[in-house]
Amino acid sequence: MTRTGVTALAASMLLGACAAGPEIRGTGDLGVVIERATGSVKLVEHSHDTVLGEVGELGDLSHAAIVFSRDERFAYVFGRDGGLTKLDLLTQKLAGRVMQAGNSIGGAISADGRLVAVANYEPGGIRVFDAETLAPVADIPTGSKVVGLEDAPGNRFVFSLYDKGEIWLADLSEPASPQITKFTGIGRQPYDALVTPDGRYYIAGLFGEDGLAMLDLWRPEAGIRRVLVGYGRGETALPVFKMPHLESWAVADGHAFIPAVGRHEVLVIDLATWTEAGRIPVEGQPVFVMARPDGRQLWVNFALPDNGVVQVIDVPSLKVVHRLEPGPGVLHLEFTPRGERVWLSVRDADQIKVYDTATFSLLATLPAEKPSGIFFTARAHRIGL
């Protein structure tokens, strides 16, 4: 065959391959944006800041959360109505869906990526499913609303019981027979929690009293340690317009940065001693305090009546260095994996806005119907997300 013939054959094969199937692409720059009012999600990519598609009929997404498979192809959507949906980000289609409870409040995926757990308000407890098939694997009743469900190293899940004031640690190394360790008397009404980025500490916020409850996952036999026990004691707190989301507490420069409940402050916690090291005055009651991936900046959004404002804190100086007004109802923030940009959901403007984190300039505005949570696939490789 002549060289011209070989070239023509290769071109023909390439055109045939393109016609036979969808474009091959990676998943590392993909993301999902919740459209809470319509029960749908936007599929997006952050290399060029564009919307790729939309998937609907996902039920009640008023407090939806998402985790990703370790290959970043699948998103698991936890609906408030108890629905657990597996979404294929490449085909933009549902890969599975089960109605596993009556009222759910988030979930987690195991360290090996094989198990997905869901936290339930009604009937309480957590239910665990096979990540591939969504077949039920384990049912752990608690007799209480479950909050703050997080993954922990070693195929463990850790969660708090709102009604009982307890933390439970579930080891699912053998999924069919979970081993449960219970920690009682942790404090009144734990309402949310986080696992530190290194997977060592689980920390629950308490709504019913001052302070935080901390469990060392390296040494769980040491029990619960109370930290910041006296915060707020003897002071009159402002009305709480929205409880802060503790899963997005920031950790940077040897400190944790925590939204103060009912106050116009961000608390600074020394991670070496777990004691308060300072307070940063901010414009309103913080909801999310999120660190840029390099730890140099904190971006903070607020509850009503200040939920149209975002402030940026410089970590070395512990001072607010910039103020933005993206629009009414800023609900969530998500950094690109290396932090050069940040995406904001602006619910009441039906927009997603993308900012440069160095210059604070607006880079893109994307349409979305009442957007709330923004989740990028880089979360697949981080503990506690």
C-alpha positions in Angstrom: 0.0 0.0 0.0 1.3 3.4 -0.9 2.0 6.1 1.8 -0.9 8.1 0.5 -3.1 5.0 0.9 -2.0 4.4 4.5 -2.7 8.1 5.3 -6.2 7.9 3.8 -6.9 4.7 5.7 -5.8 6.2 9.0 -8.0 9.3 8.4 -10.9 7.1 7.6 -10.5 5.0 10.8 -10.2 8.2 12.9 -13.4 9.6 11.4 -15.2 6.3 12.0 -14.1 6.2 15.6 -15.3 9.8 16.2 -18.7 8.9 14.7 -19.0 5.7 16.7 -19.1 7.2 20.2 -18.8 10.2 22.4 -15.6 12.3 22.7 -13.2 10.7 25.2 -12.3 13.0 28.0 -10.9 12.9 31.5 -12.8 13.6 34.7 -10.4 15.6 36.8 -11.9 19.0 35.9 -15.6 18.0 36.2 -18.1 19.1 38.8 -21.7 19.1 39.8 -23.9 22.1 40.9 -27.1 21.4 42.8 -30.2 23.2 41.5 -32.3 22.8 44.7 -35.6 24.3 43.4 -35.9 22.0 40.4 -34.5 18.7 41.7 -31.8 18.8 39.1 -28.0 19.2 38.8 -25.7 21.1 36.4 -22.7 19.2 35.1 -19.8 21.6 34.7 -16.0 21.7 33.9 -13.6 24.2 35.4 -10.8 24.1 32.8 -12.8 26.5 30.7 -15.6 27.4 33.2 -18.5 26.0 31.2 -21.8 24.0 31.7 -21.7 20.6 30.0 -25.3 19.5 30.7 -28.1 19.0 33.1 -29.7 15.9 34.7 -33.1 16.2 36.4 -35.7 14.2 38.4 -33.4 13.7 41.4 -36.1 14.5 44.0 -35.8 16.9 46.9 -32.3 18.5 46.8 -33.0 21.2 49.4 -30.0 20.0 51.6 -28.3 17.8 49.0 -24.7 16.6 49.3 -22.4 14.7 46.9 -19.4 12.4 47.1 -17.5 10.9 44.2 -16.1 7.5 43.2 -12.4 7.2 43.3 -12.1 7.2 39.5 -14.1 10.5 39.5 -16.6 9.2 37.0 -19.6 8.8 39.3 -21.3 11.2 41.7 -23.4 9.9 44.6 -26.2 12.5 45.3 -27.8 12.4 48.8 -31.3 13.9 48.6 -33.2 15.3 51.5 -36.1 13.0 50.6 -34.1 9.9 51.3 -33.0 9.3 47.7 -29.5 8.0 46.9 -28.7 8.6 43.2 -25.6 7.4 41.3 -24.9 9.8 38.4 -22.5 9.0 35.5 -20.7 12.3 34.8 -19.4 11.1 31.4 -22.7 9.8 29.9 -24.7 12.5 31.8 -27.2 9.8 32.8 -28.5 8.1 36.0 -26.5 5.0 36.8 -28.8 4.0 39.7 -31.2 5.3 42.3 -32.8 4.0 45.5 -35.2 5.6 48.0 -33.5 4.4 51.2 -35.3 6.5 53.9 -37.8 9.2 54.5 -35.5 12.1 55.4 -31.7 12.1 54.9 -28.9 14.6 55.7 -25.8 13.7 53.7 -23.5 10.7 53.3 -19.9 9.5 52.8 -17.9 7.0 50.8 -15.5 4.6 52.3 -11.7 4.8 52.0 -11.6 2.0 49.4 -14.5 3.5 47.4 -16.6 0.3 47.7 -19.2 1.5 50.2 -21.6 4.5 50.3 -23.2 5.4 53.7 -26.2 7.6 54.2 -27.2 9.6 57.3 -30.9 9.6 58.1 -33.1 11.8 60.1 -36.1 9.6 59.6 -36.1 6.8 60.6 -32.6 7.6 62.0 -29.5 5.5 61.8 -27.2 5.0 58.8 -27.6 2.7 55.8 -24.7 1.4 53.8 -24.8 0.4 50.1 -22.5 -1.2 47.6 -21.0 1.7 45.5 -21.2 -0.4 42.3 -24.7 -1.7 42.5 -26.4 0.4 45.2 -27.4 -2.9 46.8 -27.9 -2.7 50.6 -25.0 -3.9 52.6 -25.6 -2.8 56.3 -28.3 -1.1 58.3 -27.1 0.6 61.6 -30.1 1.8 63.7 -29.4 4.5 66.3 -32.7 5.6 67.7 -31.8 9.2 66.9 -31.3 11.6 64.0 -27.8 11.1 62.6 -25.7 14.1 61.7 -22.0 14.7 60.8 -21.4 11.4 58.9 -17.8 11.3 57.8 -15.5 8.8 56.3 -12.4 7.9 58.2 -9.2 5.9 57.3 -9.5 2.1 57.5 -13.0 1.8 56.0 -14.6 3.4 59.0 -17.5 5.8 59.3 -18.0 8.2 62.2 -21.1 10.1 63.0 -23.0 11.9 65.7 -26.5 11.3 67.3 -28.3 14.6 67.6 -31.0 13.4 70.0 -28.7 11.3 72.3 -25.6 13.4 72.4 -23.3 10.6 71.3 -20.6 9.8 68.7 -20.4 6.4 67.1 -17.5 4.9 65.2 -18.4 2.1 62.8 -15.7 -0.2 61.4 -16.9 -1.7 58.1 -13.8 -3.7 57.4 -16.3 -6.6 57.3 -19.3 -4.8 55.7 -21.8 -7.5 56.6 -21.0 -7.2 60.3 -20.1 -3.6 61.3 -18.2 -3.2 64.6 -19.6 -0.2 66.5 -17.9 1.8 69.2 -20.1 4.2 71.1 -19.1 7.4 72.9 -21.7 8.8 75.2 -22.2 12.1 77.0 -20.3 14.2 74.4 -22.6 17.2 74.9 -26.1 18.4 73.9 -27.3 18.3 70.4 -24.3 17.8 68.1 -25.5 19.3 64.8 -22.6 18.8 62.4 -19.0 17.6 62.3 -15.8 17.3 60.3 -12.8 15.1 60.0 -9.4 17.0 59.8 -7.7 16.7 56.4 -5.2 14.2 57.8 -8.0 11.9 59.0 -6.9 12.0 62.6 -9.6 14.0 64.4 -13.4 14.0 64.3 -14.9 17.1 65.7 -18.6 17.7 66.4 -20.2 21.1 67.0 -22.7 21.4 69.8 -25.9 23.4 69.4 -27.2 22.7 72.9 -24.2 24.1 74.8 -20.9 25.8 74.4 -17.8 23.9 73.1 -16.9 21.2 70.7 -16.5 17.4 71.1 -13.3 15.8 69.6 -12.4 12.2 69.0 -8.8 11.2 68.2 -9.2 8.5 65.5 -5.7 7.3 66.1 -6.5 6.7 69.8 -10.2 6.2 70.1 -9.8 4.4 73.3 -8.8 7.7 74.9 -12.5 8.8 74.5 -14.0 12.2 73.8 -12.1 15.4 74.6 -14.0 18.6 75.0 -12.4 21.7 73.4 -13.3 25.4 73.5 -15.6 24.5 76.4 -16.0 28.1 77.6 -16.6 29.8 74.3 -19.5 32.2 74.5 -20.0 31.7 78.3 -21.2 34.8 80.0 -21.8 36.6 76.6 -25.1 37.3 74.9 -25.2 35.6 71.5 -26.9 37.1 68.5 -30.0 35.3 67.0 -28.7 32.4 64.9 -30.0 32.8 61.3 -28.3 29.8 59.9 -26.1 27.1 61.5 -22.6 27.0 60.0 -21.4 24.0 58.0 -18.6 22.5 60.0 -17.4 20.1 57.3 -16.0 23.2 55.5 -14.0 24.5 58.5 -10.7 25.7 57.2 -7.3 24.3 58.3 -4.3 26.3 57.4 -0.9 27.4 58.8 -1.2 25.2 61.9 -4.7 26.6 62.8 -8.3 25.7 62.3 -10.6 28.5 61.4 -14.2 28.0 62.7 -17.4 30.0 62.0 -18.7 31.2 65.4 -22.3 30.3 66.0 -24.5 33.4 66.4 -21.5 35.8 66.2 -19.8 38.0 63.6 -16.5 36.2 64.1 -14.2 33.5 62.8 -12.5 31.6 65.6 -8.8 30.8 65.3 -7.8 27.5 66.9 -4.2 26.4 67.6 -4.0 22.8 66.4 -1.1 22.0 68.6 -3.1 22.7 71.8 -6.7 22.8 70.5 -7.2 26.1 72.3 -8.4 29.4 71.1 -5.7 31.6 69.5 -7.7 34.5 68.4 -10.9 35.8 66.8 -11.3 37.6 63.4 -14.2 40.1 63.2 -16.2 39.7 60.0 -19.3 41.3 58.5 -21.9 38.8 59.5 -22.6 35.4 60.9 -20.3 33.0 58.9 -21.7 29.9 57.3 -18.7 28.6 55.3 -15.1 29.4 56.2 -13.1 27.8 53.3 -9.3 27.8 52.8 -7.8 28.2 49.4 -5.8 24.9 48.7 -2.5 26.6 49.4 -3.8 27.9 52.8 -3.0 31.5 52.1 -6.6 32.8 52.0 -9.9 32.1 53.7 -13.1 32.9 51.8 -16.2 33.4 54.1 -19.9 33.7 53.2 -22.7 34.7 55.6 -26.2 34.1 56.8 -29.0 36.6 56.3 -29.1 39.6 56.2 -25.5 39.5 54.9 -25.7 36.6 52.5 -24.9 38.8 49.5 -21.4 39.4 50.8 -18.2 37.4 50.7 -15.1 38.4 52.6 -11.5 37.2 52.0 -9.1 36.8 55.0 -5.3 36.8 54.7 -4.1 34.0 56.8 -0.6 35.4 57.8 -2.1 38.7 59.1 -5.5 37.2 60.2 -7.2 40.3 58.7 -10.0 40.8 56.1 -8.3 42.0 52.9 -11.1 42.0 50.4 -14.9 42.3 50.2 -17.1 41.1 47.3 -20.8 41.4 46.6 -21.4 38.6 44.1 -25.2 38.9 44.4 -28.1 38.0 46.7 -28.0 34.6 48.4 -24.4 33.3 48.2 -24.8 29.7 49.5 -21.6 27.9 48.7 -18.0 28.2 47.5 -15.7 25.7 45.8 -12.1 26.2 44.8 -10.5 24.6 41.8 -8.0 22.0 42.9 -5.0 24.3 42.9 -7.0 27.3 44.1 -6.4 29.8 41.2 -10.2 30.2 40.9 -13.2 29.9 43.2 -16.8 29.2 42.1 -19.7 30.8 44.0 -23.4 29.8 43.9 -25.6 32.9 43.9 -29.0 31.5 44.5 -31.3 34.5 44.3 -29.6 35.7 41.0 -29.8 32.2 39.5 -26.1 32.4 38.7 -22.8 30.7 39.3 -19.9 33.2 39.5 -16.2 32.4 39.0 -13.5 34.6 40.5 -9.7 34.8 40.2 -8.4 34.4 43.7 -5.3 36.5 43.1 -6.9 39.6 41.5 -10.5 39.0 42.8 -11.7 39.8 39.2 -14.9 38.1 37.9 -14.0 35.6 35.2 -17.3 34.0 34.3 -21.0 34.0 35.1 -23.0 30.9 34.3 -26.8 30.4 34.5 -28.3 28.0 37.0 -31.7 27.7 38.7 -31.4 28.4 42.4 -27.9 26.9 42.7 -26.7 25.8 46.1 -23.9 23.2 46.6 -20.9 23.1 44.2 -18.8 19.9 44.2 -15.7 19.2 42.1 -14.4 15.7 41.5 -11.1 16.5 43.2 -13.0 15.8 46.4 -12.7 12.1 45.5 -9.2 12.0 46.9 -9.7 13.9 50.1 -10.6 12.4 53.5 -13.8 13.7 55.0 -15.3 15.0 51.7 
